Amino acid sequence: MALTGIRFALGTLSVLPVRVTRWDRDAARAGMVCAPLVGLVVGVFGAAVGGLLVLLGSGPLLTAVAAAAVPAVLTRGLHLDGLADTADGLGSGRPAEDALKIMKQSDIGPFGVLTLLFTLLAQIAALHELYGKGWAYGALGAVVSGVAARLALTLTARTGVPAARPEGLGAAVAEVLSLRAALLVTLLVTAICAAVGAISGSYSYASGPLSAVHFALAVGGGLVAAQLLLRHCVRRFGGVTGDVFGAVAETAATVCLVALVLG
């Protein structure tokens, strides 16, 4: 089942050539448990591209742009598209049914454009700050924010967060995890990120213990912001959609990056 979950997570949350062999609730459950692994893979790719540019003599701004672009490329812009559609739905002021119809449209409205603009600017600005301190800072930021984004998806797939409509990716993964399982994965992944912070403290961030707290708070801050957005979307739309999942992921990644800069 672990392999099935990894296949499901990579096949649905990235463009990596992984064939999804099962598409049922059990596979979705395992896939949402494995979602942070996709964030790790995406983050490592972003860090690798950033490192290559640094070796080629790139400055922190161009490196930051590349590191922000890699996750978008590896997900076909799926999460960014979901963020824009969710912003249009929330900003429309329409009843839930009409707002969901707006979100299904292929075009992007003014709310979506502005949200995408400021989100990407915030991500690039934060990565620029981190890469400006050294490659290790930027690389860790890219990886940890990628993990936090997908961990937010794991939390969103818990029981008590229903699907807003019966079809689509949102319905396929909504409520596949018990609250206990989602919280256990969250605690485990956050602890791992804190451990990475403690280890990295000797050469990049503050001292080990302080760096561990910094990383844990950055991940936690991203998750809290994502859950606040999720709560609003559930009240507004009656549940979650694939677009809401994308918006939750981008919110967690952005807030995590900003928290890493502010520490």
PAGUVO-962719 format. One line per field, with one value per residue: residue number from 1; x negated, y negated, z of N, C-alpha, C, O in turn; residue in three letters. Coordinates in steps of 0.001 Angstrom, whole numbers, padded with zeros to 6 digits. Atoms other than C-alpha are relative to their C-alpha. Example, Ala and Ser with C-alpha at 12.3 -4.5 7.8 and 13.67 -1.06 7.14 Angstrom:
BEGIN
marvex: c(1 2)
n_east: c(-000890 000820)
n_north: c(001190 001190)
n_up: c(000000 -000060)
ca_east: c(-012300 -013670)
ca_north: c(004500 001060)
ca_up: c(007800 007140)
c_east: c(-000900 000770)
c_north: c(-001200 -001090)
c_up: c(000000 000730)
o_east: c(-001936 000261)
o_north: c(-001181 -002198)
o_up: c(000665 000899)
kolse: c(ALA SER)
***
This chain:
BEGIN
marvex: c(1 2 3 4 5 6 7 8 9 10 11 12 13 14 15 16 17 18 19 20 21 22 23 24 25 26 27 28 29 30 31 32 33 34 35 36 37 38 39 40 41 42 43 44 45 46 47 48 49 50 51 52 53 54 55 56 57 58 59 60 61 62 63 64 65 66 67 68 69 70 71 72 73 74 75 76 77 78 79 80 81 82 83 84 85 86 87 88 89 90 91 92 93 94 95 96 97 98 99 100 101 102 103 104 105 106 107 108 109 110 111 112 113 114 115 116 117 118 119 120 121 122 123 124 125 126 127 128 129 130 131 132 133 134 135 136 137 138 139 140 141 142 143 144 145 146 147 148 149 150 151 152 153 154 155 156 157 158 159 160 161 162 163 164 165 166 167 168 169 170 171 172 173 174 175 176 177 178 179 180 181 182 183 184 185 186 187 188 189 190 191 192 193 194 195 196 197 198 199 200 201 202 203 204 205 206 207 208 209 210 211 212 213 214 215 216 217 218 219 220 221 222 223 224 225 226 227 228 229 230 231 232 233 234 235 236 237 238 239 240 241 242 243 244 245 246 247 248 249 250 251 252 253 254 255 256 257 258 259 260 261 262 263)
n_east: c(-000824 000887 000366 -001210 -000166 001022 -000406 -001168 000411 000840 -000753 -001057 000482 001175 000038 000982 -000594 -000382 -001340 -000881 -000549 -001300 -000708 -001091 000135 001176 001178 -000005 000401 001445 000613 000010 001023 001297 000086 001215 001135 000001 000579 001448 000560 -000104 000923 001374 000212 000157 001297 001050 000061 000593 001426 000655 000106 001023 001296 000216 000232 -001239 -000269 -001103 -001332 -000268 -000073 -001300 -001029 000079 -000450 -001452 -000594 000095 -001224 -001089 000217 -000161 -001411 -000764 -000690 -001290 -000322 -000175 -001301 -001000 000011 -000666 -001431 -000589 -000095 -001131 -001232 -000210 -000163 -001202 -001127 -001189 -000343 000945 -000152 000517 001438 000628 -000014 001062 001275 000189 000293 001419 000686 000337 -000523 000905 000406 000999 001241 000652 000466 001185 001082 000577 000528 001290 000938 000397 000877 001291 000674 000504 001121 001097 000612 000702 001170 000948 000818 000801 -000766 -000609 -001249 -001003 -000312 -000843 -001297 -000733 -000393 -000934 -001276 -000650 -000554 -001111 -001131 -000671 -000516 -001298 -000967 -000312 -000952 -001257 -000690 -000493 -001441 -000570 000166 -000669 000144 -001049 -000751 000260 000971 001277 001045 -000351 -000901 000709 000882 -000634 -000361 000563 000825 -000558 000658 001166 001060 000493 000797 001236 000891 000407 000993 001213 000688 000479 001154 001114 000457 000717 001294 000820 000418 001026 001236 000508 000359 001446 000639 -000826 -000896 000482 000493 -000842 -001338 -000776 -000334 -001058 -001242 -000288 -000568 -001297 -000958 -000254 -000940 -001262 -000648 -000572 -001172 -001076 -000559 -000730 -001236 -000925 -000593 -000869 -001228 -000813 -000503 -001044 -001211 -000456 -000371 -000624 000968 001236 000140 001397 000547 000263 001217 001120 000137 000531 001421 000762 -000023 000941 001368 000353 000140 001195 001171 000064 000393 001427 000724 -000194 000547)
n_north: c(001211 001165 000281 000528 001376 000834 000136 000875 001365 000543 000044 001014 001282 000435 -000444 -001063 -001124 -001106 -000468 -000308 -001336 -000129 001264 -000268 000720 -000484 000575 001433 000137 -000189 001099 001213 -000198 000157 001301 000765 -000513 000723 001299 -000192 -000177 001286 000927 -000373 000445 001448 000302 -000408 001017 001185 -000242 000051 001402 000624 -000437 000682 001413 000759 000723 -000567 000260 -000979 -001306 -000068 -000172 -001384 -000883 000127 -000510 -001466 -000656 000257 -000864 -001404 -000270 000602 001181 -000443 000654 001431 000131 -000158 001219 001066 -000308 000172 001447 000501 -000462 000723 001421 000287 000369 -000739 -001197 -001099 -000683 000875 000150 -001229 000073 000943 -000671 -001020 000626 -000101 001299 000506 001338 000964 -000455 -001045 000598 000721 -000969 -000647 000977 000276 -001249 -000281 001026 -000321 -001167 000382 000919 -000774 -000808 000926 000296 -001189 -000240 001082 -000368 -001170 -001040 -000927 000604 -000100 -001404 -000493 000648 -000632 -001357 000007 000570 -001010 -001017 000610 000145 -001293 -000407 000662 -000825 -001130 000473 000353 -001236 -000671 -000079 001254 001008 -000671 000507 000956 -000601 -001444 -000426 000705 -000482 000335 -001031 -001275 -000066 000608 -000853 -001353 -000239 000333 001146 -000500 -000310 001260 000677 -000753 000326 001395 000063 -000690 000790 001225 -000377 -000238 001323 000603 -000686 000534 001325 -000139 -000445 001066 001164 000135 000666 000968 000809 000261 -001201 -001162 000033 001128 -000269 -001006 000701 000857 -000821 -000515 001109 000355 -001001 000173 001220 -000278 -000863 000782 000875 -000843 -000462 001137 000107 -001165 000204 000997 -000608 -000971 000786 000744 -000882 -001211 -001095 000246 -000445 -000079 001362 000361 -000710 000757 001262 -000334 -000324 001215 000840 -000572 000207 001420 000414 -000688 000724 001296 -000257 -000313 001260 000883 -000549)
n_up: c(000000 -000011 001391 000638 -000453 000637 001406 000066 -000334 001070 001254 -000019 -000499 000758 001397 000130 000742 -000877 000372 -001123 000275 -000669 -000206 -000933 -001267 -000714 000657 -000310 -001409 -000043 000739 -000805 -001023 000665 000680 -000321 000768 001270 -000314 -000129 001344 000696 -000633 000349 001376 -000029 -000599 000942 001058 -000611 -000185 001306 000407 -000836 000531 001273 -000258 -000121 -001237 -000776 000559 001052 -000652 -000673 001030 000462 -001074 -000083 001233 000080 -000473 000944 001163 -000378 -000294 001114 -000503 -000526 -001266 000268 000652 -001042 -000804 000761 000101 -001326 -000237 000793 -000624 -001251 000267 000795 -000851 000439 -000777 000160 001293 001053 -000207 000489 001460 000376 -000205 001035 001280 000367 -000066 -001334 -000208 -000638 -001325 000197 000504 -001093 -000991 000561 000065 -001318 -000551 000632 -000448 -001372 000036 000597 -000920 -001133 000479 000264 -001298 -000486 000851 -000229 -001151 000350 000696 -000959 -000459 001052 000267 -001091 000118 001094 -000386 -001135 000441 000838 -000898 -000729 000917 000193 -001309 -000121 000719 -000870 -001005 000660 000381 -001206 -000194 -000472 001059 001116 001374 000364 001099 -000005 000997 -000004 -000891 -001368 -000513 -000068 -001172 -001168 -001141 000085 -001182 -001309 -000622 -000714 000959 000550 -001025 -000201 001117 -000181 -001083 000428 001028 -000640 -000811 000925 000451 -001121 -000100 001087 -000440 -001031 000650 000866 -000790 -000155 001129 000716 -000813 -001351 -000659 000244 -000603 000506 001383 -000015 -000322 001150 001063 -000441 000023 001398 000526 -000709 000470 001307 -000169 -000623 001035 000945 -000640 -000060 001329 000190 -000778 000706 001233 -000342 -000317 001188 001104 -000491 000023 000741 001383 000382 -000032 -001395 -000371 000551 -000731 -001320 000160 000285 -001197 -000968 000496 -000067 -001396 -000505 000497 -000673 -001391 -000012 000172 -001141 -001238)
ca_east: c(000000 -002944 -004039 -000460 -000303 -003569 -002381 000938 -000714 -003359 -000930 001729 -000377 -003222 -004062 -006661 -006151 -004539 -001550 001306 002287 005258 007885 009977 010448 007741 005225 006274 005870 002347 001598 002568 000360 -002512 -001774 -004656 -007064 -005997 -006820 -010248 -010867 -009638 -011653 -014839 -014417 -013968 -017030 -019067 -018143 -018964 -022309 -023144 -022410 -024564 -027435 -026957 -027277 -023622 -022603 -019992 -017085 -017358 -017986 -014857 -012757 -013992 -013373 -009806 -009222 -010302 -007323 -004958 -006502 -006499 -002798 -001702 -000743 002076 001848 001408 004426 006397 005324 006485 009810 010439 009705 012182 014818 014336 014114 017253 019586 021972 023884 021969 023397 022603 019162 018332 019376 017033 014211 014784 014381 011113 010408 008953 010678 009185 009203 007282 004737 004043 003770 001343 -000715 -001149 -001639 -004428 -005993 -005989 -007533 -010234 -010983 -011328 -013539 -015614 -016187 -017191 -019469 -021012 -022302 -023760 -022774 -022070 -019435 -017624 -017849 -016421 -013667 -012688 -012591 -010819 -008174 -007506 -006988 -004753 -002589 -001884 -001498 001330 003003 002763 004550 007175 008031 009186 012675 014976 013903 016452 016301 018222 019293 019408 016863 013247 009974 011278 014079 011650 009452 011879 012290 010048 008005 009129 008340 005962 004024 003789 002511 -000021 -001449 -001514 -003391 -005848 -006660 -006922 -009306 -011435 -011565 -012582 -015328 -016564 -016619 -018645 -021175 -021441 -021909 -025616 -026211 -023251 -020551 -020836 -022158 -020729 -017877 -016798 -016921 -014773 -012138 -012373 -011684 -008861 -007206 -007603 -005886 -003269 -002604 -002079 000350 002308 002714 003785 006337 007804 008283 009734 012212 013389 013734 015756 018147 018330 018581 019965 016809 013554 012712 009492 009029 009275 006631 004338 005036 004314 000964 -000191 000867 -001110 -004210 -004122 -003602 -006299 -008808 -007962 -008306 -011748 -012821 -011436 -013029)
ca_north: c(000000 -002326 -002007 -002580 -005735 -007055 -006360 -008081 -011118 -011559 -010822 -013290 -016020 -016252 -015804 -013155 -010082 -007862 -005744 -005670 -002002 -002431 -005163 -004274 -005549 -003318 -004519 -008139 -007656 -006306 -009046 -011841 -010342 -010391 -013916 -015517 -013231 -014937 -018253 -016901 -015818 -019132 -021099 -019152 -019814 -023525 -023565 -021719 -024204 -027055 -025477 -025063 -028714 -029754 -027679 -029415 -032798 -033781 -036364 -035693 -037271 -035087 -032071 -032866 -033164 -029769 -028149 -029501 -028416 -024793 -023790 -025442 -023501 -020203 -020576 -022063 -025146 -023103 -024640 -028168 -027695 -026454 -029490 -031848 -030063 -030024 -033755 -034405 -032285 -033960 -037424 -037067 -037484 -035039 -032186 -028927 -027307 -030304 -030729 -027087 -027665 -030656 -028504 -025887 -028402 -028263 -032004 -033894 -036974 -040058 -038548 -035547 -037658 -039871 -036901 -035114 -038276 -038986 -035321 -034809 -038146 -037103 -033722 -035205 -038002 -035509 -033179 -036166 -037072 -033499 -033000 -036379 -034890 -031857 -028868 -026699 -029151 -029222 -025472 -024689 -027241 -025670 -022183 -022981 -025172 -022436 -019907 -022304 -022909 -019202 -018583 -021116 -018841 -015930 -017956 -019104 -015493 -014721 -013716 -016636 -018537 -017449 -017833 -020771 -018749 -015022 -015004 -016045 -015497 -017274 -014746 -011862 -012793 -014593 -012934 -009984 -010404 -010250 -013304 -011202 -009985 -013492 -014901 -012101 -012750 -016479 -016018 -013570 -015745 -018898 -017107 -015998 -019583 -020765 -018125 -019333 -022848 -021702 -019925 -022861 -025321 -024608 -026130 -028250 -029374 -030104 -027641 -024123 -024362 -027820 -026745 -023712 -025952 -028343 -025589 -024102 -027511 -028222 -024958 -025477 -029031 -027868 -025181 -027588 -030069 -027261 -025995 -029460 -029682 -026172 -027016 -030067 -028071 -025333 -027928 -029750 -026814 -024092 -022007 -021650 -021280 -020549 -024307 -024750 -022069 -024041 -027298 -025670 -024347 -027701 -029527 -027151 -027414 -031215 -031747 -029157 -030999 -034359 -032880 -031513 -034990 -036724 -034410)
ca_up: c(000000 000634 -002993 -004125 -002015 -003416 -006956 -006292 -004695 -007396 -010217 -009087 -007484 -010008 -013677 -012938 -015148 -012531 -013539 -011035 -010829 -008509 -008198 -005168 -001638 -000177 -002760 -002159 001584 001160 -001369 000993 003692 001183 -000093 001886 000011 -003205 -001568 -000700 -004303 -005730 -003185 -003923 -007640 -006917 -004673 -007310 -010030 -007667 -006831 -010514 -011187 -008240 -009638 -012981 -011308 -010930 -008362 -005665 -007562 -010661 -008458 -006454 -009613 -010807 -007411 -007406 -011006 -010543 -008332 -010815 -013697 -011821 -011010 -014367 -012390 -010831 -007369 -008681 -010932 -007947 -005941 -008701 -009155 -005420 -005209 -008021 -006295 -002928 -004431 -006525 -003558 -005257 -003578 -003236 -006381 -008562 -007008 -007793 -011414 -011606 -010272 -012976 -015790 -017699 -017576 -014607 -013227 -011573 -008079 -009355 -011220 -008213 -005869 -008172 -008611 -004912 -003988 -006516 -005575 -001917 -002724 -004942 -002466 000389 -001629 -002722 000927 001727 -001275 -000517 002746 000998 -001099 001967 003213 -000126 -000674 002753 002226 -001104 000389 003661 002000 -000561 002213 004171 001107 000611 004333 004208 001646 004063 006738 004246 003362 006913 007972 008687 005560 002924 -000836 -002269 -005322 -006094 -008925 -009464 -007632 -004551 -004158 -004754 -001781 000533 003942 003127 006331 009920 012009 014091 011056 009599 012897 013326 009855 010601 013875 012326 009310 011421 013784 010833 009534 013002 013084 009703 011128 014121 011912 009525 012378 012489 009061 008033 010460 014177 016732 016544 019095 017941 014323 015117 016704 013765 011239 013296 013672 009942 009014 011711 010567 007011 008168 010364 007506 005186 007707 008144 004389 004341 007069 005150 001922 003606 005027 001704 -000721 001505 001187 -000719 -004381 -006223 -006538 -002781 -002288 -004587 -002777 000570 -000700 -002101 001048 003262 001055 000949 004669 005467 003286 004819 008320 007454 006374 009449 011992)
c_east: c(-000863 -000391 001184 000208 -000997 000344 001156 -000409 -000811 000792 001054 -000499 -001246 000107 -001027 000650 000243 001433 000790 000717 001362 000593 001241 -000289 -001225 -001282 -000098 -000447 -001514 -000726 -000064 -000959 -001384 -000186 -001246 -001238 -000090 -000585 -001502 -000658 -000004 -000993 -001450 -000319 -000216 -001349 -001136 -000152 -000620 -001498 -000766 -000187 -001057 -001390 -000344 -000162 001248 000084 001222 001381 000352 000117 001351 001137 000024 000534 001511 000684 000014 001246 001185 -000109 000295 001425 000926 000763 001323 000390 000194 001337 001126 000094 000750 001500 000706 000165 001164 001329 000315 000298 001279 001169 001287 000347 -000919 000081 -000564 -001511 -000751 -000017 -001084 -001356 -000281 -000342 -001498 -000744 -000260 000475 -000983 -000457 -001095 -001335 -000753 -000563 -001243 -001198 -000666 -000563 -001369 -001046 -000500 -000958 -001382 -000776 -000599 -001191 -001215 -000727 -000838 -001246 -001046 -000913 -000918 000864 000711 001330 001107 000421 000910 001392 000857 000526 001076 001354 000753 000647 001218 001241 000769 000501 001357 001082 000406 001027 001371 000820 000586 001532 000509 -000167 000587 -000330 001162 000861 -000442 -001059 -001284 -000971 000318 000894 -000715 -000822 000610 000364 -000528 -000832 000775 -000761 -001266 -001161 -000601 -000880 -001314 -001014 -000529 -001082 -001320 -000798 -000545 -001231 -001227 -000562 -000775 -001376 -000952 -000502 -001108 -001336 -000620 -000489 -001487 -000657 000879 000813 -000609 -000542 001023 001389 000870 000427 001101 001355 000439 000680 001381 001064 000327 000998 001365 000748 000650 001268 001171 000661 000832 001325 001013 000677 000973 001326 000928 000618 001118 001294 000592 000546 000734 -000931 -001222 000122 -001493 -000664 -000343 -001248 -001232 -000243 -000596 -001508 -000831 -000042 -001012 -001443 -000433 -000250 -001222 -001257 -000174 -000454 -001484 -000845 000052 -000634 -001337)
c_north: c(-001267 -000391 -000571 -001461 -000939 -000226 -000985 -001451 -000623 -000162 -001079 -001382 -000493 000489 001108 001242 001224 000388 000352 001305 000223 -001376 000282 -000700 000447 -000583 -001493 -000247 000132 -001142 -001281 000109 -000284 -001360 -000798 000502 -000678 -001392 000074 000106 -001328 -001005 000294 -000407 -001508 -000409 000343 -001013 -001280 000142 -000066 -001439 -000737 000369 -000710 -001506 -000843 -000725 000566 -000223 001014 001401 000182 000211 001448 000959 -000063 000599 001523 000692 -000203 000908 001451 000355 -000506 -001243 000323 -000745 -001497 -000271 000134 -001219 -001122 000242 -000189 -001483 -000596 000412 -000753 -001473 -000354 -000473 000724 001123 001161 000653 -000834 -000181 001226 000037 -000942 000682 001048 -000599 -000018 -001325 -000396 -001440 -000893 000431 001060 -000551 -000698 000960 000726 -000945 -000172 001273 000312 -001045 000297 001186 -000356 -000920 000756 000849 -000868 -000351 001190 000293 -001099 000269 001186 001084 000926 -000540 000191 001425 000569 -000630 000637 001366 -000025 -000578 000967 001086 -000555 -000120 001313 000569 -000646 000782 001207 -000401 -000297 001231 000746 000053 -001305 -001134 000595 -000617 -000930 000515 001457 000472 -000790 000579 -000302 001043 001329 000135 -000619 001074 001428 000351 -000323 -001190 000447 000256 -001283 -000729 000727 -000295 -001422 -000128 000627 -000854 -001296 000284 000251 -001330 -000715 000630 -000477 -001385 000063 000402 -001118 -001204 -000224 -000744 -001013 -000878 -000245 001289 001118 -000063 -001135 000230 001044 -000639 -000874 000790 000525 -001094 -000418 000970 -000171 -001243 000184 000831 -000762 -000914 000797 000469 -001125 -000215 001142 -000179 -000981 000598 000998 -000721 -000620 000911 001258 001203 -000399 000501 000173 -001364 -000425 000718 -000749 -001295 000226 000265 -001257 -000935 000498 -000253 -001450 -000464 000647 -000736 -001336 000184 000341 -001254 -000838 000504 -000629)
c_up: c(000000 -001417 -000764 000376 -000642 -001465 -000134 000239 -001132 -001295 -000048 000390 -000714 -001435 -000203 -000610 000870 -000321 001261 -000302 000643 000238 000851 001319 000790 -000596 000298 001435 000135 -000702 000799 001180 -000586 -000660 000374 -000732 -001360 000204 000148 -001369 -000757 000583 -000334 -001432 -000053 000568 -000949 -001128 000539 000194 -001301 -000461 000823 -000506 -001306 000166 000137 001334 000701 -000598 -001080 000577 000685 -000993 -000481 001057 000183 -001223 -000051 000548 -000933 -001219 000337 000399 -001109 000457 000665 001272 -000182 -000687 001017 000894 -000706 -000080 001339 000326 -000780 000623 001270 -000252 -000733 000849 -000364 000977 -000370 -001376 -001137 000123 -000513 -001528 -000507 000103 -001077 -001358 -000264 000108 001456 000099 000732 001389 -000109 -000448 001126 001052 -000484 000022 001363 000649 -000581 000385 001409 000029 -000536 000943 001189 -000405 -000315 001293 000475 -000826 000156 001180 -000307 -000612 000981 000513 -001041 -000260 001078 -000051 -001080 000405 001088 -000412 -000905 000833 000738 -000879 -000149 001310 000253 -000743 000832 001047 -000609 -000349 001195 000023 000603 -000979 -001274 -001350 -000317 -001145 -000147 -000988 000147 001012 001457 000637 000186 001268 001251 001023 -000100 001229 001278 000561 000715 -000943 -000567 001005 000259 -001108 000158 001065 -000426 -000984 000599 000851 -000876 -000502 001103 000163 -001086 000369 001030 -000603 -000824 000777 000119 -001153 -000715 000943 001379 000609 -000119 000606 -000520 -001446 -000098 000280 -001169 -001118 000379 -000038 -001430 -000629 000663 -000442 -001355 000107 000612 -001031 -000998 000588 000158 -001347 -000247 000725 -000692 -001261 000276 000359 -001259 -001087 000452 000025 -000808 -001432 -000270 000024 001426 000502 -000510 000742 001373 -000080 -000222 001203 001026 -000432 000171 001426 000625 -000425 000713 001448 000103 -000149 001275 001282 000368)
o_east: c(-000471 -000386 001023 000558 -000650 000215 001142 000016 -000537 000599 001379 000127 -001826 000985 -001276 001801 -000447 002331 000335 001518 002118 -000123 002374 -001316 -001886 -002192 -001191 -001175 -002157 -001798 -001061 -001490 -002252 -001246 -001851 -002168 -001184 -001332 -002221 -001687 -001013 -001655 -002239 -001417 -001108 -002002 -002136 -001266 -001439 -002260 -001879 -001241 -001788 -002280 -001513 -000350 001156 -000448 001909 002276 001423 000950 001945 002059 001092 001269 002129 001816 000926 001770 002005 000892 000927 001737 002144 001793 002157 001530 001063 002007 002112 001185 001550 002291 001830 001181 001887 002271 001458 001127 001666 002029 002352 -000489 -001562 -000951 -001254 -002216 -001823 -000963 -001732 -002220 -001440 -000816 -002308 -001968 000306 000192 -002097 -001609 -002058 -002384 -001961 -001659 -002194 -002302 -001886 -001540 -002301 -002215 -001687 -001946 -002398 -001986 -001720 -002194 -002352 -001957 -001950 -002317 -002236 -002010 -001848 002072 001832 002293 002201 001607 001890 002388 002052 001660 002102 002389 001982 001754 002234 002362 001999 001464 002228 002242 001570 001987 002403 002041 000967 002208 -000190 000364 -000143 -000858 002293 002008 -001523 -001413 -001330 -000626 -000007 000687 -000371 -001015 -000004 000916 000106 -001123 001539 -001900 -002282 -002296 -001820 -001914 -002340 -002199 -001707 -002083 -002390 -002007 -001653 -002170 -002344 -001778 -001779 -002353 -002144 -001655 -002050 -002383 -001838 -001203 -001936 -001786 000414 000537 -001832 -000695 002201 002371 002050 001544 001960 002345 001623 001701 002297 002196 001463 001943 002398 001972 001758 002244 002319 001887 001902 002336 002218 001880 002061 002391 002138 001784 002093 002378 001811 001557 001274 -000503 -001438 000932 -002325 -001839 -001373 -002045 -002216 -001388 -001418 -002270 -001869 -001050 -001755 -002282 -001551 -001251 -001918 -002152 -001280 -001250 -002140 -001934 -000940 -000750 -001928)
o_north: c(-002302 -001572 -001474 -002283 -002057 -001338 -001855 -002351 -001749 -001131 -001579 -002385 -001502 001283 001520 001554 002236 -000453 001132 001377 001099 -002333 000191 -001362 -000372 -000982 -002010 -001199 -000695 -001564 -002000 -000904 -000842 -001627 -001399 -000271 -000920 -001889 -000836 -000522 -001708 -001732 -000629 -000889 -001987 -001312 -000372 -001373 -001909 -000791 -000592 -001802 -001576 -000480 -000939 -002231 -002071 -000258 001422 000597 001619 002190 001259 000982 002044 001892 000933 001074 002116 001575 000699 001443 002159 001529 -000552 -001588 -000564 -001187 -002097 -001259 -000601 -001618 -001824 -000683 -000688 -001889 -001449 -000379 -001154 -002075 -001522 -001213 000398 001505 001149 000897 -000310 -000234 001092 000549 -000661 000478 001348 000113 -000082 -001336 000185 -002260 -000467 000199 001064 -000112 -000517 000752 000908 -000548 -000069 001204 000623 -000712 000141 001172 000042 -000765 000475 000893 -000452 -000385 001016 000545 -000868 -000285 001469 001143 001355 000213 000654 001698 001250 000035 000856 001721 000645 -000065 001028 001532 000130 000092 001325 001336 -000050 000783 001610 000332 -000075 001144 001909 -000678 -001962 -002224 001222 -001726 -000698 000094 001822 001651 -001788 001440 000491 001434 002099 001244 -000574 002118 002362 001524 -001287 -001448 -000247 -000125 -001398 -001285 000085 -000493 -001684 -000813 000095 -001023 -001714 -000511 -000114 -001508 -001375 -000063 -000664 -001724 -000729 -000115 -001299 -002047 -001346 -001217 -001677 -002072 -000225 002292 000857 000016 -000928 -000115 000952 -000325 -000943 000358 000523 -000851 -000795 000556 -000146 -001221 -000297 000575 -000567 -000988 000355 000527 -000889 -000466 000932 000100 -000764 000344 001067 -000294 -000677 000592 001991 002315 -001575 001373 -000125 -001482 -001057 000130 -000898 -001661 -000566 -000187 -001429 -001600 -000293 -000622 -001717 -001125 000006 -000955 -001691 -000606 -000043 -001345 -001463 -000247 -000272)
o_up: c(-000539 -001763 -001584 -000471 -001023 -001977 -001006 -000486 -001546 -002030 -001125 000047 -000314 -001773 -001336 -000305 000753 -000282 002096 -001233 000221 000533 000378 001466 001431 000131 000532 001716 000782 -000269 000731 001634 000085 -001227 -000513 -000958 -001870 -000639 -000266 -001619 -001351 -000157 -000542 -001711 -000754 000047 -001009 -001507 -000130 -000058 -001342 -000983 000298 -000568 -001613 -000811 000134 002341 000143 -000391 -001037 000132 000623 -000731 -000622 000733 000558 -001137 -000627 -000132 -001106 -001695 -000447 000598 -000940 -000122 000848 001410 000451 -000387 000966 001301 -000087 000105 001394 000889 -000265 000669 001490 000430 -000785 000370 000160 001796 -001420 -002001 -002012 -000885 -001102 -002126 -001516 -000749 -001362 -002243 000660 000236 002382 -000775 001037 001755 000658 000024 001276 001573 000276 000393 001485 001395 000160 000581 001696 000763 000032 001113 001612 000307 -000091 001332 000975 -000274 -000058 001254 000448 -000382 000708 000660 -000720 -000442 000775 000231 -000880 000085 000969 000012 -000865 000530 000858 -000416 -000126 001319 000886 -000329 000825 001287 000024 -000479 001065 -000702 001373 -000764 -002042 -001439 000111 -001294 000313 -000979 000865 001821 002340 001785 001082 001768 002317 000676 000390 001463 001333 000174 000674 -000656 -000696 000634 000487 -000839 -000087 000858 -000130 -000826 000264 000871 -000509 -000573 000838 000446 -000842 000101 000985 -000214 -000833 000233 000356 -001020 -001641 001058 001521 -000088 -000367 -000131 -000804 -001832 -000975 -000380 -001496 -001654 -000442 -000455 -001716 -001301 -000006 -000572 -001593 -000600 000215 -001105 -001416 -000112 000078 -001416 -000782 000174 -000752 -001563 -000473 -000038 -001422 -001714 -000378 000333 -001100 -001746 000587 000373 001659 001233 000214 001007 001834 000775 000417 001440 001607 000390 000612 001705 001412 000392 001120 001956 001071 000419 001650 002251 001387)
kolse: c(MET ALA LEU THR GLY ILE ARG PHE ALA LEU GLY THR LEU SER VAL LEU PRO VAL ARG VAL THR ARG TRP ASP ARG ASP ALA ALA ARG ALA GLY MET VAL CYS ALA PRO LEU VAL GLY LEU VAL VAL GLY VAL PHE GLY ALA ALA VAL GLY GLY LEU LEU VAL LEU LEU GLY SER GLY PRO LEU LEU THR ALA VAL ALA ALA ALA ALA VAL PRO ALA VAL LEU THR ARG GLY LEU HIS LEU ASP GLY LEU ALA ASP THR ALA ASP GLY LEU GLY SER GLY ARG PRO ALA GLU ASP ALA LEU LYS ILE MET LYS GLN SER ASP ILE GLY PRO PHE GLY VAL LEU THR LEU LEU PHE THR LEU LEU ALA GLN ILE ALA ALA LEU HIS GLU LEU TYR GLY LYS GLY TRP ALA TYR GLY ALA LEU GLY ALA VAL VAL SER GLY VAL ALA ALA ARG LEU ALA LEU THR LEU THR ALA ARG THR GLY VAL PRO ALA ALA ARG PRO GLU GLY LEU GLY ALA ALA VAL ALA GLU VAL LEU SER LEU ARG ALA ALA LEU LEU VAL THR LEU LEU VAL THR ALA ILE CYS ALA ALA VAL GLY ALA ILE SER GLY SER TYR SER TYR ALA SER GLY PRO LEU SER ALA VAL HIS PHE ALA LEU ALA VAL GLY GLY GLY LEU VAL ALA ALA GLN LEU LEU LEU ARG HIS CYS VAL ARG ARG PHE GLY GLY VAL THR GLY ASP VAL PHE GLY ALA VAL ALA GLU THR ALA ALA THR VAL CYS LEU VAL ALA LEU VAL LEU GLY)
***
